[in-house]
Amino acid sequence: MATEEAGRALATKAKLVAAVLVLELLVAGFHVVSRAALDMGVSKMAFLVYRNAAALLVVAPVAYFLDKKDRPPFTLRLLMDFFLLAAVGVTFTQGLYILGLYYLSPTYVSVIQNSVPAITFVMAASLRIEQVNVRSRYGLAKMLGTVVTIAGATVITLYKGTPLLTETAHAEGTTHTLEGTHTLGGWVAGCLIMFANCICLSAWMVLQE
């Protein structure tokens, strides 16, 4: 009996890890596709509108039928909460994301967005939502992971090394043509914009608590 329960617990953990890996692959693919769309001249505003319209068509019917019985009554407070979550989690987050991707490559965007869990942890701990016990291994691991993550994202922002691939290595027509993407000012601006994106995304997750 104990062996079966341990096997089920291990299988559940394996499924969760596999789901996270698939999600990360999809997010990475979305970064690449989004940058390709910008390189082709797609309007940033139009891209956001079509993205959210497609998401609405997919998510709205599912949410309606799954949460039909558990839906709370609409009140002014609830509508204000929805507005705040939409402003922070959709308008600001996605607007900053697409603007940051305009200045940076998908690789930089992916690396900087890895700081979202660390920023979320700092926000949640500051608001007493997350309990931190630095004397336990679990709490110490959280603190160490937060420091390493933020330090890594900071290094990415402040240091720009030599490119691994030169422009001649790109196929014709695939090099970045957007203005400001190769300038130092544009690169720094892109990193700062993506940090603001991470803060908004973290705040959106904390606000849902």
C-alpha positions as CSV (number, residue, x, y, z in Angstrom):
1,M,0.0,0.0,0.0
2,A,2.7,2.4,0.9
3,T,4.6,1.6,-2.2
4,E,1.6,2.3,-4.4
5,E,0.9,5.6,-2.7
6,A,4.6,6.6,-3.2
7,G,4.4,5.6,-6.8
8,R,1.2,7.7,-7.3
9,A,2.8,10.7,-5.6
10,L,5.9,10.4,-7.8
11,A,3.7,10.1,-10.9
12,T,1.8,13.2,-9.9
13,K,5.1,15.1,-9.5
14,A,6.4,13.9,-12.8
15,K,3.2,15.1,-14.5
16,L,3.5,18.5,-12.9
17,V,7.1,18.8,-14.0
18,A,6.2,17.7,-17.6
19,A,3.4,20.3,-17.7
20,V,5.7,23.0,-16.6
21,L,8.3,22.0,-19.2
22,V,5.6,22.0,-22.0
23,L,4.4,25.4,-20.8
24,E,8.0,26.8,-20.9
25,L,8.4,25.5,-24.4
26,L,5.2,27.2,-25.5
27,V,6.2,30.5,-23.9
28,A,9.6,30.4,-25.6
29,G,7.9,29.7,-28.9
30,F,5.5,32.6,-28.3
31,H,8.5,34.9,-27.7
32,V,10.0,33.9,-31.1
33,V,6.8,34.2,-33.0
34,S,6.0,37.6,-31.4
35,R,9.5,38.9,-32.4
36,A,9.1,37.5,-35.9
37,A,5.7,39.3,-36.2
38,L,7.3,42.6,-35.1
39,D,10.2,42.1,-37.6
40,M,7.6,41.7,-40.4
41,G,6.1,45.1,-39.5
42,V,3.0,44.1,-37.6
43,S,1.7,46.9,-35.5
44,K,2.3,46.5,-31.7
45,M,-1.2,47.6,-30.9
46,A,-2.8,45.4,-33.5
47,F,-0.8,42.4,-32.3
48,L,-2.1,42.9,-28.7
49,V,-5.7,43.4,-29.8
50,Y,-5.7,40.2,-31.9
51,R,-3.9,38.3,-29.2
52,N,-6.5,39.1,-26.6
53,A,-9.4,38.6,-29.0
54,A,-8.1,35.1,-29.8
55,A,-7.7,34.4,-26.0
56,L,-11.2,35.6,-25.3
57,L,-12.7,33.3,-27.9
58,V,-10.9,30.3,-26.3
59,V,-11.1,31.1,-22.6
60,A,-14.6,32.7,-22.3
61,P,-16.7,29.6,-23.2
62,V,-14.5,27.3,-21.0
63,A,-14.8,29.7,-18.1
64,Y,-18.5,30.1,-18.5
65,F,-19.3,26.4,-18.4
66,L,-16.8,25.3,-15.9
67,D,-17.5,28.1,-13.4
68,K,-21.2,28.5,-14.0
69,K,-22.2,27.1,-10.6
70,D,-19.4,28.8,-8.6
71,R,-19.8,32.3,-10.1
72,P,-20.1,34.9,-7.4
73,P,-22.7,37.7,-7.8
74,F,-21.5,40.8,-9.6
75,T,-20.9,43.7,-7.3
76,L,-19.2,47.1,-7.7
77,R,-16.3,45.8,-5.6
78,L,-15.9,42.8,-7.8
79,L,-16.0,44.9,-11.0
80,M,-13.3,47.2,-9.6
81,D,-11.2,44.1,-8.8
82,F,-11.6,42.9,-12.3
83,F,-10.7,46.3,-13.7
84,L,-7.5,46.5,-11.5
85,L,-6.5,42.9,-12.5
86,A,-7.1,43.6,-16.2
87,A,-5.2,46.9,-16.1
88,V,-2.2,45.4,-14.3
89,G,-2.2,41.9,-15.8
90,V,-3.3,42.6,-19.3
91,T,-2.9,46.2,-20.4
92,F,0.3,47.1,-18.6
93,T,1.9,43.6,-18.7
94,Q,1.3,42.9,-22.3
95,G,2.0,46.5,-23.4
96,L,5.4,46.5,-21.7
97,Y,6.1,43.0,-23.0
98,I,5.6,43.8,-26.6
99,L,7.5,47.1,-26.2
100,G,10.4,45.3,-24.5
101,L,10.4,42.7,-27.2
102,Y,10.7,45.5,-29.8
103,Y,14.1,46.4,-28.3
104,L,15.4,43.0,-27.3
105,S,15.8,39.5,-28.7
106,P,13.5,36.6,-27.5
107,T,16.5,35.2,-25.6
108,Y,16.9,38.3,-23.5
109,V,13.1,38.6,-22.9
110,S,13.0,34.9,-21.7
111,V,16.0,35.4,-19.4
112,I,14.6,38.6,-17.8
113,Q,11.2,37.1,-17.3
114,N,12.7,34.3,-15.3
115,S,12.9,36.9,-12.5
116,V,9.1,36.9,-12.2
117,P,9.0,34.1,-9.5
118,A,11.7,36.0,-7.4
119,I,9.9,39.3,-7.7
120,T,6.6,37.6,-6.8
121,F,8.2,36.0,-3.8
122,V,9.5,39.4,-2.6
123,M,6.1,41.0,-3.0
124,A,4.3,38.2,-1.3
125,A,6.7,38.1,1.6
126,S,6.5,41.9,2.0
127,L,2.7,41.7,2.2
128,R,2.9,38.8,4.7
129,I,1.2,36.5,2.1
130,E,4.2,34.3,1.9
131,Q,5.8,33.1,5.2
132,V,9.6,32.9,5.2
133,N,11.6,31.0,7.7
134,V,15.3,31.5,7.0
135,R,16.2,28.9,9.6
136,S,14.6,26.1,7.5
137,R,16.2,24.6,4.4
138,Y,13.0,25.4,2.5
139,G,13.0,29.1,3.5
140,L,16.8,29.4,2.9
141,A,16.4,27.9,-0.6
142,K,13.8,30.5,-1.4
143,M,16.0,33.3,-0.3
144,L,19.0,32.0,-2.1
145,G,17.0,31.4,-5.3
146,T,15.6,34.9,-5.1
147,V,19.1,36.5,-4.8
148,V,20.6,34.4,-7.6
149,T,17.6,35.1,-9.9
150,I,17.7,38.8,-9.4
151,A,21.5,38.9,-9.6
152,G,21.4,37.0,-12.9
153,A,18.8,39.3,-14.4
154,T,20.8,42.3,-13.3
155,V,24.0,41.1,-14.9
156,I,22.1,40.5,-18.1
157,T,20.9,44.1,-18.0
158,L,24.2,45.7,-17.2
159,Y,26.6,43.6,-19.2
160,K,26.4,43.0,-22.9
161,G,29.1,40.7,-24.3
162,T,30.2,40.1,-27.9
163,P,27.6,38.4,-30.1
164,L,28.1,34.7,-30.7
165,L,26.7,35.0,-34.2
166,T,27.7,37.8,-36.6
167,E,25.3,39.5,-39.0
168,T,26.8,37.5,-41.8
169,A,25.6,34.3,-40.2
170,H,22.0,35.3,-40.6
171,A,20.1,34.4,-43.7
172,E,19.2,37.3,-46.0
173,G,16.0,39.0,-44.8
174,T,16.1,37.6,-41.3
175,T,18.3,40.2,-39.6
176,H,16.6,42.6,-37.2
177,T,15.6,45.8,-39.0
178,L,13.7,47.6,-36.3
179,E,15.2,50.9,-35.3
180,G,17.0,51.1,-32.0
181,T,17.4,47.3,-31.5
182,H,21.1,47.4,-31.9
183,T,21.8,50.6,-30.1
184,L,23.0,50.6,-26.5
185,G,20.3,53.0,-25.4
186,G,17.6,50.8,-27.0
187,W,19.1,47.7,-25.4
188,V,19.1,49.3,-21.9
189,A,15.6,50.7,-22.4
190,G,14.4,47.2,-23.4
191,C,15.8,45.6,-20.3
192,L,14.2,48.3,-18.1
193,I,10.9,47.9,-19.8
194,M,11.0,44.1,-19.3
195,F,11.8,44.6,-15.6
196,A,8.7,46.8,-15.4
197,N,6.8,44.0,-17.2
198,C,8.0,41.5,-14.6
199,I,6.9,43.7,-11.8
200,C,3.4,44.1,-13.3
201,L,3.1,40.4,-13.9
202,S,4.2,39.6,-10.3
203,A,1.8,42.2,-8.9
204,W,-1.0,40.7,-11.0
205,M,-0.4,37.3,-9.4
206,V,-0.1,38.7,-5.9
207,L,-3.3,40.7,-6.3
208,Q,-5.2,37.6,-7.1
209,E,-4.6,36.4,-3.5
